[in-house]
Amino acid sequence: MSERFAPVAVALSGVAARHLGWRPDEFWRATPVELATVLAPLVPEDAPGIDRALVERMMEQDYA
């Protein structure tokens, strides 16, 4: 995977700000489950999922 964790996190933070009205501290305090729950209505049903293993791989790439 060529994406790195930090740019994806920044993009998700922007989505949370625009669509949810969250400030950065609210985004960073939210758990992945909370974020997924509130964003679920915005994601197409056939969109690929993300699991813990993928998040860990992205984090490893970010620190490589």
Stockholm file with secondary structure:
# STOCKHOLM 1.0

chainA/1-64         MSERFAPVAVALSGVAARHLGWRPDEFWRATPVELATVLAPLVPEDAPGIDRALVERMMEQDYA
#=GR chainA/1-64 SS CCCCHHHHHHHHHHHIIIIICCCHHHHHHSCHHHHHHHHGGGSCTTSCCCCHHHHHHHHHHHHC
#=GC SS_cons        CCCCHHHHHHHHHHHIIIIICCCHHHHHHSCHHHHHHHHGGGSCTTSCCCCHHHHHHHHHHHHC
//
